[in-house]
Amino acid sequence: MVGQEELLISLVELRGKLLKVKAEHEAEKEKLVSENKKLQYQVLHLKRAVQEADNKLGIKPVSG
């Protein structure tokens, strides 16, 4: 039947598109995870630098 064949072709095409989009999203997610790790490292480094500067100036850390 032509109708079922067309539906099957459409389903295969949609599945292919879905897999492509899924792969693109996974790649984007990996980029974001990597960027997040870099930013977390930078924040940690900045916090330590501020703590060291505060210690040199004799400023007590603020709780919170």
MMTF fields as JSON, N, C-alpha, C and O atoms, coordinates in Angstrom:
{
  "mmtfVersion": "1.0.0",
  "mmtfProducer": "UNKNOWN",
  "numBonds": 255,
  "numAtoms": 256,
  "numGroups": 64,
  "numChains": 1,
  "numModels": 1,
  "chainsPerModel": [1],
  "groupsPerChain": [64],
  "chainIdList": ["A"],
  "bondAtomList": [4, 2, 8, 6, 12, 10, 16, 14, 20, 18, 24, 22, 28, 26, 32, 30, 36, 34, 40, 38, 44, 42, 48, 46, 52, 50, 56, 54, 60, 58, 64, 62, 68, 66, 72, 70, 76, 74, 80, 78, 84, 82, 88, 86, 92, 90, 96, 94, 100, 98, 104, 102, 108, 106, 112, 110, 116, 114, 120, 118, 124, 122, 128, 126, 132, 130, 136, 134, 140, 138, 144, 142, 148, 146, 152, 150, 156, 154, 160, 158, 164, 162, 168, 166, 172, 170, 176, 174, 180, 178, 184, 182, 188, 186, 192, 190, 196, 194, 200, 198, 204, 202, 208, 206, 212, 210, 216, 214, 220, 218, 224, 222, 228, 226, 232, 230, 236, 234, 240, 238, 244, 242, 248, 246, 252, 250],
  "bondOrderList": [1, 1, 1, 1, 1, 1, 1, 1, 1, 1, 1, 1, 1, 1, 1, 1, 1, 1, 1, 1, 1, 1, 1, 1, 1, 1, 1, 1, 1, 1, 1, 1, 1, 1, 1, 1, 1, 1, 1, 1, 1, 1, 1, 1, 1, 1, 1, 1, 1, 1, 1, 1, 1, 1, 1, 1, 1, 1, 1, 1, 1, 1, 1],
  "groupList": [{"groupName": "MET", "atomNameList": ["N", "CA", "C", "O"], "elementList": ["N", "C", "C", "O"], "formalChargeList": [0, 0, 0, 0], "bondAtomList": [1, 0, 2, 1, 3, 2], "bondOrderList": [1, 1, 2], "singleLetterCode": "M", "chemCompType": "L-PEPTIDE LINKING"}, {"groupName": "VAL", "atomNameList": ["N", "CA", "C", "O"], "elementList": ["N", "C", "C", "O"], "formalChargeList": [0, 0, 0, 0], "bondAtomList": [1, 0, 2, 1, 3, 2], "bondOrderList": [1, 1, 2], "singleLetterCode": "V", "chemCompType": "L-PEPTIDE LINKING"}, {"groupName": "GLY", "atomNameList": ["N", "CA", "C", "O"], "elementList": ["N", "C", "C", "O"], "formalChargeList": [0, 0, 0, 0], "bondAtomList": [1, 0, 2, 1, 3, 2], "bondOrderList": [1, 1, 2], "singleLetterCode": "G", "chemCompType": "PEPTIDE LINKING"}, {"groupName": "GLN", "atomNameList": ["N", "CA", "C", "O"], "elementList": ["N", "C", "C", "O"], "formalChargeList": [0, 0, 0, 0], "bondAtomList": [1, 0, 2, 1, 3, 2], "bondOrderList": [1, 1, 2], "singleLetterCode": "Q", "chemCompType": "L-PEPTIDE LINKING"}, {"groupName": "GLU", "atomNameList": ["N", "CA", "C", "O"], "elementList": ["N", "C", "C", "O"], "formalChargeList": [0, 0, 0, 0], "bondAtomList": [1, 0, 2, 1, 3, 2], "bondOrderList": [1, 1, 2], "singleLetterCode": "E", "chemCompType": "L-PEPTIDE LINKING"}, {"groupName": "LEU", "atomNameList": ["N", "CA", "C", "O"], "elementList": ["N", "C", "C", "O"], "formalChargeList": [0, 0, 0, 0], "bondAtomList": [1, 0, 2, 1, 3, 2], "bondOrderList": [1, 1, 2], "singleLetterCode": "L", "chemCompType": "L-PEPTIDE LINKING"}, {"groupName": "ILE", "atomNameList": ["N", "CA", "C", "O"], "elementList": ["N", "C", "C", "O"], "formalChargeList": [0, 0, 0, 0], "bondAtomList": [1, 0, 2, 1, 3, 2], "bondOrderList": [1, 1, 2], "singleLetterCode": "I", "chemCompType": "L-PEPTIDE LINKING"}, {"groupName": "SER", "atomNameList": ["N", "CA", "C", "O"], "elementList": ["N", "C", "C", "O"], "formalChargeList": [0, 0, 0, 0], "bondAtomList": [1, 0, 2, 1, 3, 2], "bondOrderList": [1, 1, 2], "singleLetterCode": "S", "chemCompType": "L-PEPTIDE LINKING"}, {"groupName": "ARG", "atomNameList": ["N", "CA", "C", "O"], "elementList": ["N", "C", "C", "O"], "formalChargeList": [0, 0, 0, 0], "bondAtomList": [1, 0, 2, 1, 3, 2], "bondOrderList": [1, 1, 2], "singleLetterCode": "R", "chemCompType": "L-PEPTIDE LINKING"}, {"groupName": "LYS", "atomNameList": ["N", "CA", "C", "O"], "elementList": ["N", "C", "C", "O"], "formalChargeList": [0, 0, 0, 0], "bondAtomList": [1, 0, 2, 1, 3, 2], "bondOrderList": [1, 1, 2], "singleLetterCode": "K", "chemCompType": "L-PEPTIDE LINKING"}, {"groupName": "ALA", "atomNameList": ["N", "CA", "C", "O"], "elementList": ["N", "C", "C", "O"], "formalChargeList": [0, 0, 0, 0], "bondAtomList": [1, 0, 2, 1, 3, 2], "bondOrderList": [1, 1, 2], "singleLetterCode": "A", "chemCompType": "L-PEPTIDE LINKING"}, {"groupName": "HIS", "atomNameList": ["N", "CA", "C", "O"], "elementList": ["N", "C", "C", "O"], "formalChargeList": [0, 0, 0, 0], "bondAtomList": [1, 0, 2, 1, 3, 2], "bondOrderList": [1, 1, 2], "singleLetterCode": "H", "chemCompType": "L-PEPTIDE LINKING"}, {"groupName": "ASN", "atomNameList": ["N", "CA", "C", "O"], "elementList": ["N", "C", "C", "O"], "formalChargeList": [0, 0, 0, 0], "bondAtomList": [1, 0, 2, 1, 3, 2], "bondOrderList": [1, 1, 2], "singleLetterCode": "N", "chemCompType": "L-PEPTIDE LINKING"}, {"groupName": "TYR", "atomNameList": ["N", "CA", "C", "O"], "elementList": ["N", "C", "C", "O"], "formalChargeList": [0, 0, 0, 0], "bondAtomList": [1, 0, 2, 1, 3, 2], "bondOrderList": [1, 1, 2], "singleLetterCode": "Y", "chemCompType": "L-PEPTIDE LINKING"}, {"groupName": "ASP", "atomNameList": ["N", "CA", "C", "O"], "elementList": ["N", "C", "C", "O"], "formalChargeList": [0, 0, 0, 0], "bondAtomList": [1, 0, 2, 1, 3, 2], "bondOrderList": [1, 1, 2], "singleLetterCode": "D", "chemCompType": "L-PEPTIDE LINKING"}, {"groupName": "PRO", "atomNameList": ["N", "CA", "C", "O"], "elementList": ["N", "C", "C", "O"], "formalChargeList": [0, 0, 0, 0], "bondAtomList": [1, 0, 2, 1, 3, 2], "bondOrderList": [1, 1, 2], "singleLetterCode": "P", "chemCompType": "L-PEPTIDE LINKING"}],
  "groupTypeList": [0, 1, 2, 3, 4, 4, 5, 5, 6, 7, 5, 1, 4, 5, 8, 2, 9, 5, 5, 9, 1, 9, 10, 4, 11, 4, 10, 4, 9, 4, 9, 5, 1, 7, 4, 12, 9, 9, 5, 3, 13, 3, 1, 5, 11, 5, 9, 8, 10, 1, 3, 4, 10, 14, 12, 9, 5, 2, 6, 9, 15, 1, 7, 2],
  "groupIdList": [1, 2, 3, 4, 5, 6, 7, 8, 9, 10, 11, 12, 13, 14, 15, 16, 17, 18, 19, 20, 21, 22, 23, 24, 25, 26, 27, 28, 29, 30, 31, 32, 33, 34, 35, 36, 37, 38, 39, 40, 41, 42, 43, 44, 45, 46, 47, 48, 49, 50, 51, 52, 53, 54, 55, 56, 57, 58, 59, 60, 61, 62, 63, 64],
  "secStructList": [7, 2, 2, 2, 2, 2, 2, 2, 2, 2, 2, 2, 2, 2, 2, 2, 2, 2, 2, 2, 2, 2, 2, 2, 2, 2, 2, 2, 2, 2, 2, 2, 2, 2, 2, 2, 2, 2, 2, 2, 2, 2, 2, 2, 2, 2, 2, 2, 2, 2, 2, 2, 2, 2, 2, 2, 2, 6, 7, 7, 7, 7, 7, 7],
  "xCoordList": [0.833, 0.0, 0.875, 1.857, 0.495, 1.274, 1.209, 2.226, 0.072, -0.087, 0.818, 1.451, 0.885, 1.744, 3.212, 4.028, 3.544, 4.921, 5.372, 6.49, 4.501, 4.803, 4.969, 5.864, 4.108, 4.218, 5.531, 6.181, 5.921, 7.165, 8.363, 9.289, 8.333, 9.406, 9.457, 10.536, 8.294, 8.235, 8.776, 9.506, 8.412, 8.9, 10.415, 11.078, 10.96, 12.405, 13.094, 14.116, 12.542, 13.116, 13.057, 14.026, 11.926, 11.784, 12.74, 13.32, 12.9, 13.834, 15.255, 16.011, 15.608, 16.933, 17.146, 18.204, 16.13, 16.224, 16.331, 17.099, 15.554, 15.585, 16.968, 17.485, 17.559, 18.889, 19.935, 20.86, 19.786, 20.72, 20.619, 21.634, 19.401, 19.187, 19.682, 20.278, 19.43, 19.901, 21.421, 21.968, 22.1, 23.564, 24.055, 25.034, 23.382, 23.754, 23.575, 24.41, 22.5, 22.254, 23.283, 23.723, 23.664, 24.693, 26.022, 26.724, 26.364, 27.603, 27.555, 28.535, 26.43, 26.262, 26.337, 26.929, 25.74, 25.777, 27.218, 27.612, 27.998, 29.395, 30.176, 31.001, 29.918, 30.574, 30.215, 31.08, 28.939, 28.49, 29.064, 29.423, 29.15, 29.73, 31.199, 31.675, 31.906, 33.312, 33.474, 34.335, 32.664, 32.72, 32.388, 33.01, 31.421, 31.034, 32.197, 32.443, 32.906, 34.063, 35.136, 35.736, 35.382, 36.371, 35.958, 36.782, 34.684, 34.198, 34.26, 34.597, 33.94, 34.029, 35.47, 35.714, 36.418, 37.831, 38.226, 38.925, 37.781, 38.105, 37.53, 38.199, 36.311, 35.68, 36.475, 36.731, 36.859, 37.635, 38.958, 39.359, 39.621, 40.883, 40.69, 41.5, 39.642, 39.368, 39.042, 39.476, 38.278, 37.965, 39.237, 39.402, 40.128, 41.39, 42.228, 42.836, 42.26, 43.03, 42.476, 43.241, 41.156, 40.53, 40.843, 41.133, 40.788, 41.092, 42.546, 42.833, 43.446, 44.851, 45.049, 45.783, 44.398, 44.51, 43.926, 44.493, 42.801, 42.182, 43.109, 43.256, 43.727, 44.645, 45.834, 46.262, 46.359, 47.501, 47.119, 47.938, 45.883, 45.411, 44.85, 44.52, 44.742, 44.216, 42.703, 42.153, 42.032, 40.567, 40.026, 40.44, 39.092, 38.485, 37.431, 36.703, 37.347, 36.343, 34.928, 34.646, 34.051, 32.636, 31.949, 32.143, 31.152, 30.418, 29.264, 28.67, 28.967, 27.814, 28.093, 27.235],
  "yCoordList": [-1.186, 0.0, 1.247, 1.347, 2.168, 3.389, 4.241, 4.816, 4.342, 5.165, 4.716, 5.541, 3.427, 2.902, 3.099, 3.382, 2.952, 3.129, 4.581, 4.837, 5.509, 6.921, 7.243, 7.997, 6.671, 6.871, 6.316, 6.947, 5.165, 4.544, 5.411, 5.601, 5.928, 6.815, 8.071, 8.521, 8.631, 9.827, 9.536, 10.344, 8.374, 7.997, 7.841, 8.273, 7.236, 7.053, 8.41, 8.638, 9.31, 10.648, 11.412, 12.065, 11.328, 12.014, 11.445, 12.186, 10.138, 9.51, 9.988, 10.259, 10.089, 10.587, 12.011, 12.345, 12.853, 14.235, 14.3, 15.09, 13.464, 13.434, 13.027, 13.633, 12.029, 11.58, 12.661, 12.833, 13.382, 14.468, 15.576, 16.064, 15.964, 17.02, 16.568, 17.347, 15.311, 14.776, 14.841, 15.224, 14.477, 14.533, 15.973, 16.233, 16.9, 18.314, 18.816, 19.564, 18.409, 18.83, 18.23, 18.895, 16.999, 16.367, 17.099, 17.313, 17.481, 18.218, 19.572, 19.994, 20.238, 21.534, 21.366, 22.193, 20.302, 20.038, 19.843, 20.373, 19.097, 18.87, 20.183, 20.409, 21.04, 22.349, 23.153, 23.781, 23.132, 23.888, 23.326, 24.085, 22.017, 21.391, 21.789, 22.109, 21.768, 22.161, 23.627, 23.963, 24.478, 25.903, 26.134, 26.971, 25.403, 25.532, 25.15, 25.82, 24.083, 23.67, 24.743, 25.02, 25.351, 26.429, 27.611, 28.183, 27.97, 29.099, 28.797, 29.674, 27.57, 27.185, 27.297, 27.749, 26.886, 26.99, 28.456, 28.81, 29.301, 30.719, 31.341, 32.136, 30.991, 31.523, 31.074, 31.869, 29.806, 29.292, 30.053, 30.441, 30.259, 30.985, 32.429, 32.934, 33.079, 34.455, 34.525, 35.446, 33.554, 33.529, 33.387, 34.057, 32.513, 32.327, 33.605, 33.981, 34.263, 35.499, 36.571, 37.305, 36.667, 37.64, 37.285, 38.174, 36.012, 35.584, 35.915, 36.387, 35.66, 35.976, 37.474, 37.899, 38.269, 39.725, 40.198, 41.066, 39.625, 39.975, 39.604, 40.373, 38.443, 38.002, 38.95, 39.278, 39.383, 40.304, 41.654, 42.312, 42.046, 43.321, 43.18, 44.177, 41.948, 41.712, 41.815, 42.065, 41.625, 41.691, 40.3, 39.311, 40.244, 38.949, 38.586, 39.455, 37.292, 36.87, 37.082, 36.98, 37.38, 37.568, 36.214, 35.501, 35.855, 34.583, 34.714, 35.779, 33.586, 33.62, 32.905, 32.815],
  "zCoordList": [0.0, 0.0, 0.0, 0.736, -0.83, -0.99, 0.278, 0.666, 0.924, 2.124, 3.248, 3.907, 3.472, 4.537, 4.193, 5.071, 2.937, 2.5, 2.705, 3.153, 2.378, 2.578, 4.061, 4.443, 4.886, 6.329, 6.856, 7.689, 6.389, 6.819, 6.427, 7.216, 5.209, 4.747, 5.615, 6.002, 5.918, 6.766, 8.158, 8.732, 8.698, 10.021, 10.029, 10.972, 9.003, 8.91, 8.808, 9.455, 7.999, 7.866, 9.186, 9.574, 9.869, 11.155, 12.192, 12.986, 12.18, 13.122, 12.852, 13.785, 11.609, 11.243, 11.719, 12.251, 11.524, 11.982, 13.501, 14.051, 14.162, 15.624, 16.13, 17.069, 15.529, 15.934, 15.687, 16.481, 14.588, 14.278, 15.327, 15.823, 15.656, 16.647, 18.016, 18.76, 18.339, 19.618, 19.698, 20.732, 18.636, 18.603, 18.739, 19.438, 18.079, 18.186, 19.615, 20.124, 20.251, 21.632, 22.579, 23.517, 22.346, 23.179, 23.038, 24.026, 21.817, 21.586, 22.29, 22.904, 22.198, 22.863, 24.377, 25.071, 24.879, 26.319, 26.779, 27.817, 26.026, 26.384, 26.397, 27.282, 25.421, 25.393, 26.64, 27.251, 27.014, 28.171, 29.467, 30.367, 29.566, 30.754, 30.877, 31.967, 29.76, 29.759, 30.154, 30.967, 29.591, 29.913, 31.381, 32.035, 31.895, 33.298, 34.212, 35.215, 33.873, 34.674, 34.677, 35.716, 33.524, 33.438, 34.311, 35.024, 34.249, 35.039, 36.536, 37.332, 36.92, 38.326, 38.82, 39.939, 37.987, 38.346, 38.511, 39.46, 37.593, 37.68, 38.949, 39.609, 39.287, 40.499, 41.729, 42.633, 41.756, 42.879, 43.004, 44.101, 41.88, 41.878, 42.362, 43.139, 41.912, 42.338, 43.831, 44.522, 44.321, 45.748, 46.576, 47.595, 46.132, 46.856, 46.82, 47.822, 45.674, 45.55, 46.48, 47.105, 46.576, 47.467, 48.919, 49.72, 49.266, 50.627, 50.986, 52.086, 50.049, 50.299, 50.487, 51.379, 49.654, 49.777, 51.107, 51.77, 51.483, 52.764, 53.919, 54.87, 53.84, 54.899, 55.015, 56.121, 53.894, 53.908, 54.523, 55.163, 54.32, 54.858, 56.266, 56.909, 56.742, 58.089, 58.172, 59.244, 57.049, 57.026, 57.329, 56.724, 58.277, 58.627, 57.589, 57.11, 57.238, 56.24, 56.744, 57.938, 55.807, 56.107, 55.994, 55.009, 56.987, 56.934, 55.954, 55.789, 55.307, 54.437, 53.23, 52.352]
}
